[in-house]
Amino acid sequence: MKDYLLISNTTEDKIKGNFLDFISSQVENYLNKKINYKELSPGKAYEWELTPNKYNEKFKNTIFELKKNYDLDFNFIKSSSNRKKKLLVADMDSTIIKEESLDELAKQIGKEKEISFITSEAMNGRIEFKKALIERVNILKGRPISILETLKQNVSINDGAKELVKTMNMNGSITVLVSGGFTFLTEYLKELLEFKYTHANRLQIIQKEFQKSEITGKIDGPILDKKAKLYYLNKYIKKYKLNHNDTISVGDGANDIEMIQKANLGVAFNGKPALNKVANIHFNNTNLLGLLYAQGYSDKDIIK
């Protein structure tokens, strides 16, 4: 077992030599041992290997106090012998993609205010997810399926997503996209980003006169929610004969809490308060490459 202090910011080269020396001095003061940092990405990500049980809450609080003065992510990572994980389970909306997909569909039909409010309440855990999903989908009733194709063409992939999936795939990991969103988009992203598996809800679509198809405002089959996300995490652990220490998951909202709690490395990516309370890693200034840095990958290991 080894522990690590990871400091990162991928938005710009903000981490300078004098700051690294300062952090090293703080580590030495508390551990009574000189520890050299390892550069994972020049100016963007560095780690210090710590001896488990040799540092305390006072040291952690001293490091976290620095957040007030620096736009950096500070994370203490407890690593098992399986530091490079064998299973990644990722949320889609506001995680792998920048957008909330239902909000984007709402923009196309002039219902953005109605749907985005419900989305926000659900992601912060103030509305039960299933109820919120049913309400939002109902607002799409009667709309042409062309709005789905428009969203696919305009969706924005978060920085680092492609490298994250490709690097983990090439290192023998199982990569899974699990979303409370919809299959029309997850299947598209599966092909684009090369996820091995994907699971999501299915919009009900009917064919009208003149061969035109439209959204009914209903969902086909059982609704995939936070329980389902945990189910799929457990499913792939069992399927590939893995264990808890082999897993990393990432999400941003209350719907991701259960899978984040279960994974060995549970990452809140620009997380909502409800998720931040339970995640053991938080990235607010670091793109999705942070998940690779948290596993000990450096830039030379990352596949573009």
Phi, psi and omega in degrees: 000135175223149175247155181223148167255119180249126176240129187209155170197115184260002182284331177197167180281082187262345188265114185253166183301319181293327177291319178298319178295322178297314179297318179300322179292323177295318177299315181296321180298320184275328184260354183054038183205135179281126180233121179278142178281158175248130179275119176265326177210121185306122178075358188233331182207129181218151178223153175239129178276123183250151176276122180304141178068008178255002175229158188234182181296328179298318178296314180299318179295323177298317179293315182293334177299333181294340178302332182291337185248348184228139175274066183229157173261128178245119182225132171265125186243120174269118186250134172276185177295338179263072184291317176276114192284153182259353180217124173248126172240120187238140169287163180258293187296130180062015177233284175286323173249158181287330191268164161266113192300320179294325176297321181291323175296322180297323178301322183292336184248011177074025181240026186301315184298317182294313185283320183295328177296315180295320178302312181300317180297320180291316183292336177266005174078017182266347174230139178298135190301313183301315180300315181296320181294314180300318180297316183290318180295325179299329180293339180275359184306131176084000182277148180289151181289352177300334179293334178289318179293322178298318179297315180303321182286337186252358183293146182250124179278133179293144179303135178092347183297313182298315180294322179301307183293315183296317181295317179292321175302313183291342177260017172084013180275158174264126182246127187229130174257117181236124188222146169279003175276217192230153187296330181301329181265321180294323178293323176297315181289328176302314180289321183291318186256352176072036169298147179283322180224156173212147180219136180197180175279162182240119176292136176278128182232137177238153178264127181259189179297155181062029176064018178274141179248148179216162180278133183277344185088012179234168180248134177278126175082181180295149182278131176275117182231201183297327177295322180292324178297317176295321179302314182289327174301311180295324181300314183282333171301313181290315184302319184257013176056047179259184172221178183308321184290349182270004194243148171222137177227157182215141177195185183229344189231182182300330180293347182261358189304311187294320179287328178294319179294326183284322184293151177297316172247106180255114190253126170265115181258109188047050190290149171285157183309320182299321180282323182301332181294333186249340182290146177262354174226138182230126175240115176240342180238007186234133179285189187291351170298338178304328178294329176285317178299323179296337178266003178093003175289143172247172184305325182292341180268345188277132181265122183281000000 
